[in-house]
């Protein structure tokens, strides 16, 4: 997608120096900083400390991490160690596990002479496939938006509420929940997006609003607790979110606060959709409450970063010293509150049989 009119992906292999480059998303929206990943440790830090985030992008980054690691040591022991270290970086996002399993399994079938080249090939293929996957999600999802638009008697824009960042910054390009939005704009369907700020890391404020703005999609930033109020007053036509892991029965694990949006949507008859690639579905889990939920540092809750009016990026404390904080990064929305799941294989009901039908 675009940054100040220039096309970018969120991760790429630079053809000039052969290095893996990422956008350091911790610095957005104030600074666009490109970071080079030179070794496995840097890749793990990038995933763990959220230079990159979003389940699809984490998976692709891990694949590139394998390629980088294989350049240093491509023994079977190195494959196992790389796998273990990458998987431990972020426990909730299932795409991380999915990507590592695929790469590790394929590399073990090869002689050491072939592993480096193949690892790079797999990483690049996964990146390209992610873009194609998200494009398909957009094609399926836009039909839902079109249907809402055609039923609006006054021809007003379709008002979409989204939580966190399931945009191109959470993938290689186009995003999951945002893919139908980009597709709608490209097809001439008027939309307006309500963007939750998404505490504590403010991915909605820092990332989603920023990327929508740079791609000319009208959006309005709101505090996390405003969604229910807007729905009560008929100002939301549809909720679209992403997912870090979805179960075989349709429970959706996503950024903390998503569950509350689904409850409000159900109470106000607002359709609630999750957009995700099939690789985000964990076919081995039936109960979403069994998904391991990452507990992050309490400092993310106790502190906040931003740019001062003098142009300095600073971190400040927002509460009394000595206060304890809990920081679960995700919650689970039960399938009964999900209208449908928009995947790269089509829109499916949040039910075991429908989801099983799209299992690879």
Secondary structure, DSSP 8 states (H G I E B T S, - for coil): -EETTEE--SEEE-TTT--EEEE-TTSTTT---EEEE-SHHHHHHHHHTTSS-SHHHHHHHHHHHHHHHHHH--SHHHHHHHHHHHHTT-SS-HHHHHHHHHHHHHHHTS-HHHHHHHHHHHHHHHHHHHHHHHHHHHHHHHHHHHHHHHH-TT---EEEEE-S--SGGGSSSS-STTHHHHHHHHTT--EEEEEE--TTTTHIIIIIHHHHHHTT--EEEE-GGGHHHHHHTT--SEEEE--SEEETT--EEEETTHHHHHHHHHHTT-EEEEE--GGGEETT-S-GGGS---B--THHHHEEEEE-TTS-EEEEE-S-TT-----B-EEEE-GGG--EEEETTEEE-SSHHHHHTT--
